[in-house]
């Protein structure tokens, strides 16, 4: 067991405490891809009434994006777009977007964050909601990017006969995308620690 900081309250912490904490930070963040992979596996076997389980849906979405030649970051966004289902039944897109935000471009982040509203065009009218809710984003710079994601990858990825590449296939891509944040509150501090 390593040395631990000794303060009880944050406002009592010292530079020495933060040197201990900073030394532990990098090993912790290096395991983020492992934690994401483990959390994705929690979706396995959860059908929630759909033709395939939630993990298979995520894998099939990523498979379709990969087979269509989308770049690594986009494919990882496709893989993780529904990772929030386990903890955020009512706001899963925002959870996935929060996980991805430091590591992806604004366009892909917005796509993941809003894909639920765009997917709603396909079913909201069946549950008493406005299927055209996505129209509130008409003219937004990422509207078409998000519509295409839903139309080409998310919407058709409930096919029990469709191709589903295994999670391990996507692991190197996930590790690459999560290797270094592009933007974070802590970016400057991280650069100093390197």
Secondary structure, DSSP 8 states (H G I E B T S, - for coil): -------SSGGG--HHHHHHHHHHHHHHHHTHHHHHHHHHHTTTT--TTSSS-HHHHHHHHHHHHHHTT--HHHHHHHHHTTGGGGT-TTTHHHHHHHHHGGGS-HHHHHHHHHHHHHHGGGTGGGGTS-TTGGGGGTT-TTHHHHHHHIIIIITTTT-TTS----HHHHHHHHHHHTSS-SS-TTHHHHHHH-
